[in-house]
Amino acid sequence: MLSRMYLWSLLGTDLSAGPASSGITSDAASAMRLGEPEVANGSAFLCIIEEVRPRISVGGLGTIYQSTGRYWIGRRTRGNGIFWEAKRRTVDAAEVYRVDESLCWLAGMTVGQS
């Protein structure tokens, strides 16, 4: 079985602009530590971490990532700390990510939701 990995994205106040920064780590705690300083100091509005599994693309044999449905949203608190909210969602089997792309489900999820 392939190990789980964690895609992280830092988003500014304009969520439609895509991530200000993003990457991938081997554990959720590392992804949280990478995003926390930027959210705490106000450079980023949110940090989204998505749990994924690596896959091989049939089209070009490149690495792609399939979501497990688990994700976390990090927001700044009034005391300039970070609150992490763990969530789950239903995943479409055709939904895959590349590291250099934003999380495709994010635009629909953030509209009208807090």
Secondary structure as UniProt FT lines:
FT   STRAND          5..11
FT   HELIX           15..17
FT   STRAND          19..25
FT   HELIX           28..40
FT   TURN            41..42
FT   STRAND          46..56
FT   TURN            58..60
FT   STRAND          63..76
FT   TURN            78..79
FT   STRAND          82..88
FT   TURN            93..94
FT   STRAND          96..97
FT   TURN            99..100
FT   TURN            104..105
FT   HELIX           106..110
FT   TURN            111..112
//
